[in-house]
Amino acid sequence: MEVKRKSRERERESQNTMEKEIAALYDRLLRQSKFYYPRSTDDAYDLVNDTMLKMLTKFQEGTNLFGWACMTTTAIIYLMN
């Protein structure tokens, strides 16, 4: 019983850490996406939100978060054009 509780606590801590990292990355990605869409703030927000959605569903803990986000953003831009 004690082992399960500790395991759940570790999972929650890990999830909270990842969520904090992603939240901190949001502004950085928004600045980057405004470079790609300087005249359309809505498109920049859409790009960041699409990246965040992919990040929350496919990102694996222990990898480079910013590198992964940049590659995902680039892939989305490529697919949109």
HELIX and SHEET records of a PDB file:
HELIX    1   1 GLU A    2  TYR A   36  1                                  35    
HELIX    2   2 THR A   41  LYS A   58  1                                  18    
HELIX    3   3 LEU A   65  MET A   80  1                                  16    
END                                                                             
